[in-house]
Amino acid sequence: MTEQAINLPMREKSVNQVTLLGRVGQDPQLRGGLGNRSVTVFSMATNERWTGEEGPMEKTTWHRIAVFQPGLKDLALQYIKKGHRVYLTGKIDTTMYEGQRITSVIADNIIFLSKDGARDDMDEQEDM
């Protein structure tokens, strides 16, 4: 038996992966219907620091986080609070809603770094 080359269209592989470490900007909210059709959403801030000609500079970027996974969205809703520090991974998703383009990070893994109700002092320690 001889091998034959099969002409298939060449498909490029791609990666859509996001990793964020930052602070939650608002308490999570449950949106949508009940069960698997609902989503937990919250905002998250990440900071960039550098030294410019005028001295130390900082930029804050806000991200819209959406959690669809049934167990994870419930945990996020119950345990994440404004000011908590979280580490998450996910993917970028852009949709149209009422004529506006909305970009979100769809979280597939969240690590809770803050103790219940307590802010940690990691940022202050980094400045020392």
Sequence and secondary structure as in RCSB ss.txt:
>XXXX:A:sequence
MTEQAINLPMREKSVNQVTLLGRVGQDPQLRGGLGNRSVTVFSMATNERWTGEEGPMEKTTWHRIAVFQPGLKDL
ALQYIKKGHRVYLTGKIDTTMYEGQRITSVIADNIIFLSKDGARDDMDEQEDM
>XXXX:A:secstr
                 EEEEEEE S  EEEESSGGGEEEEEEEEEEEEEEETTEEEEEEEEEEEEE SHHHHHH
HHHH  TT EEEEEEEEEEEEETTEEEEEEEEEEEEE S TT    HHHHHH 
